[in-house]
């Protein structure tokens, strides 16, 4: 009876702790997203910053150079997209006219085949427009607030990246003080392995994004989609959002092809993007990223769902690298290694059979 009561107390403690953790992640999401993004970016820039320091540069100068290179790279990508967006905006009236013609044809089709008169269609459109106008104030306020918040976060991230890199020795000493019973080499191993996993994942992801951008740009150009460079780069960048990002980027060329070209061109875009996603998921990503983030697919999907539920789109972007960091910690802590095993990739059946054969041979 005492054992059962002790088990119930431990189980209740674990459940309460998990509930409080999830609640804290949700309530402090703005701060935690900022810190998590800055920490992951700092891990990516750490090798370059360390290399510059070994060349004799002060730590602050080394970090500043890393941040300048990062900002310059992002500014270059943004400049390319901006040029394409300006051209797209200049042609916007033409697209509107073609869209009106397409909508008129669709109305004729509905009236002729589904017996929905144009009058009913216009009444429904008017009702939806009125509802949209009624809620326009709230929509604009929310949109404006989101933009301001995003700009603030973008400005603060480099500042916290600087702090994480500049005070990394201080943070390492802090961890040693928090976990005095843990051997120093274990803590260093966790920090080193964590950095390697995040760096490998992010560098691999950037390579995959570049390959997908090139493939989609070629495909959109071949199909005849307007602004293939803009949409190709956009679909590659949106790979930051796993699974759905590429389709968020592809929605633009699909709609544009449907309005400007023809339904067959829109289906061609869909088929091309589906083929690129299949190749990326089954060949490019496993080859480039490999087992750098050794998390099994089921855990990865659960992490993405939980990340989206708690933090929205930023949660989708940060879910996999944060899960990889948690797995590294579990693998190094003996009492948590079972959880690290559950998070990791499932051992292949072939390897299991080989191990069984070796054990049998040793027994004989």
N, C-alpha and C positions, 0 to 999 in steps of 0.2 A: 504493500500500500504506500509506503514511504517512497519507494522508487517511482511509482506511478505519479504521485504528487510532485516529486522532483522533476520528472519529465515534463509534466504539464506546466510547471513554473518556467522551465527553460524554454519550452515552446512559446509560451505567452510572451516571455521577454524578447525572443527573436522576432515574433510578429509585431510587437509594439515598436521595436527598434526599426524594423523595415518600414513600418507605417510612418514613423517620425522622419525617417530619412527621405522617403518619397515626398512627404509634405514639405520638408525643408527644400528639396530640389525644386519643387513647384513654386513655393512662395518667394524663394531667392533666385528665380530663374534669370533675371536680368543681370545680376552681379555674377552668377556662376557661369553664364554663357560668356560673358566678357573675360573672366579669368581663365576658363577652359580654352577659349580660342587663343588667348595670348600665350598660355602655357604650351599649347601644341605648336604654335608658330615659333616660339622660343626654342623648342626642341629641334625644329627644322633648321633654324639658323645657327644652332650651337656649334656644329663642326666648323663652319666658316668663321665664326667669331673666335673660336679657339685657335684656328690656324693663323688668323691675323695677329692674335696675341703672341703666338710663338714666334712670329716674325719681328716682334719688338714693339708693336703698337700698344698704347694704353688700352685698357679694357673698354673704357667709355668710347674711345675713338673707333675701336673695332666694331662695337655694337652699332654705333651710328652709321658706319659704312654699310653694314649688313642691312639696316633698315632703309638706307637710301637706295641700295640696289633693289630691294623688294618693292619699295614704292615706285621706283622708276619702271620696273617690269610691269607692275599693275597699271601704271599710267600709260605705258605703251599699248597694252591690250585695250584699255579704255579709250584711247585716242583712235585706234582702228575702228572700234565699235561706234564711236561718236561720229566719225566721218560717214560711215554707212547709214547711221540713223538720220543724219542731216539730209542725205540724198533721199532716203526713204520718206522723210517728212515733206520734201519738195514735191514728191510724186503722189502725196496723199490724196489730193483732189481727184486725180485720175482713178485711184483705187475706189474712192467713194462712188464715183459715177458708175464704174463697172459693178460695184456691189449693189447699187440701186437697180441696175439692169438685171442682175442675177436674182434679186429679191422679187422683182416684178415677174420674172419668168417662173419663180417658185410659187408665187401667188396664183398665177394662171394655172399651173399644174394642180394645186390644191383645189381650186375652184372647179376645174374640169374633171378631175378624177375622184376627188373625195367629197364633192358637193358642198364645199365650204365657200360661201360667197365672199367676194372681196370686202363687202360691207362688214361681215362678221370678223374677218381678219383685221380690218382697220380698227374696229371697236376694241378687239382684244389688245392690239398693239397700243392703242391710246390708253387703255386701262393700265397696262404694264408701265407705260411711260409716266403716267400720273403717279403710280406707286413709287417709281424710281425717284421722281422729283420730290416726293414727300420725304423720302429717306436720304435725299442728297446731302442735307446738312450733316447728318450723323456720319455718312460715308466719307465726306470731305474732311471732317474733323478727325476721324480715325486714320484716314490716309495721311493727313498732314502730321499727326502725332507719330505715326509709324516711321515716316521719312525722317523727322527730327531725331527720333530715338536711334534710327539706324546710323545717321550721320555722327551722332554723339559717340556711339559704340565704335565706329570706324576710326574716329579720332583718338579714342582712349586705348584701343588695342595696341598700337605701337608703343605707347607710354608704358603699359604694363609689360610688354615684351622686353623693353629696355630694363625694367626693374628685375624681371625674372633672370635675365642673362647677367646683369651686373651683380646681383646679390646671390648668385647660384651657390657660391661657397658658404655663404651665411645660412642659406636654407638647408644645405647638406649638414652643417653643424647642428642646426635646429632639430633635424630628424634624428641625429645621433643622440641628442639630449632627450627627445621624446621617447625613443626606444633604447634605453641604456642597456637592456639585457640582450639586444640583438647585436650580433657581431658586426664590426665595421665593414668587413668585406661583403657581407650579405646585403647591407644597405647600399653599398657602392654597386654591387651587382644588379640590384633592382633598378637603381637610377640609370646605370649604363644600358641595361637591356631595354628599359622603357624608352630611352632616347633612340636606340637602334630601331626598335619596332616602329615608332612614330615616324622617324626619318625615312625608313624604308617604305612605309605605307604612303606617305605624302609624296615622295619623289616618284614612286611608281604610279601614283594616281595622276600626277602632272604629265607623265609620259603617256599614259592611257588617254588623258584628255586631249593631248596634242594629236595623237594618232586618230582618235575619233573625229576631232575637228577637221583634219585633212580629208578623211574618208567622206564625211558628210558634205564638205565643201565641194569635193569632186562630184559627188552624186547629185547635189542640188544644181551645180553648173551643167552637168550632163542632161538632167531632166528639163532644164530651162527655167528654173525658179529665179525670180529676181533677187538680187543681193545675196548670192550664194555664200560669199565670204562672211557676211554678217551672221547669217543663220547657221553656217557651219561652225564658226567659232562659238556662237551662243550655245548650241547643243553640246559642244565639248565642255564648255565651262560649267554647264548645269549638271554635268556628271558628278559634281560635288554632292548633289542630292541623289542618293542611290536609287536605282530602279525607275523612278518616275521623272528624274531630272531631264533625261534625254528627250522624253515625250513632251515635257513642258516647253523645251526649246523648239521641238519639231512642230508644235501646234501652229506657230506663225507661218512657216512655209506651206503647211497643209492648207490652211484657210486661204492664204494668198494664191496658191495654185488653183484652188477651187473657184475663186472669184475671177482671177485674171486669165488663167489658162483653160483648164477643163477638169471634170471629175477624174478622167483617166490620169492626168498629171498628178492630181492629189493622191490617188491610189498608188501611183509610182513612188511618190515621196514616202508614203506610209510603208510600202514594201521595202524601200531602201533603208529607212531608219530601223525597221524591224530586223533586217539582215545585219546591219552594222551593230545593233545591240546584241544580237545572237553571237556574232563573232567576238565582240568585246567581252561578253560575259563568259564565254566558253573557251576562248583561246587567248585573246590579248591580255585580259586581266590576270588569269592564272599564270601566264608566261612572264609578265612584267612584274606583277606584285608577288605572285607565288604564295608562299606560306608566311610572308612577313607579318600578316595579321592572322595568326593561326587560330581562328574562331570558326566553329562549325556553322553551316548555313542556317540551322534552326535558331541558334543563339543569336546570330547576326540579325535575322528577321525580327526576333523578339526585342533585341536592342533597338532596332530602328523604330518599331512600333512604340516602345516605351519612350524613346527620345522624342518622337513626334507628339505623343500625348502630353509630355511634360513641358517641352520647350519649343514645339512647333517645327518650322523649317530648320532653324539652327540646331535643334535636337537631331534631326535627320543627318545633318552634315557632321556633327560631332560624335554621333553614337558609336561608330565603329572604332575610331582611334581611342576613345575613352574606354570602351569595352576591352580593347587590346591592352591598355594600361592596367586595368583591373585584373586581367588574366595573368600578366607578368607578376603582379604583386602576389596573387594566389599561388602561383608556381613556386615562388621563393619562400613562402611562409609554410612550414611543415603542416601546421594544423589546418591550413586552407587549401592544400594541394589537391584534395578531392574535388573541390569546386573548380579549381583550375583545369582539372582533367575533364570535367563536364563541359566547360566553356570551350575547350580545345577541339581540334579536328579529330574525327573518329578514326582510329587506326584501321588501315586497310585490311581486308580479309586475307589477302595474300600474305602480308607480313605476319598475321596471327598464325596462319598455317605453317609458315616457315619456322616460327618460334616453337610451335608444337613439335615439329619434326626434329629440330635441334635438341629439344628436351628429351625426346624419346631416344635419340642416338646417344646422348650423354648417359641416359639411364641404362642402356645396354652395355 
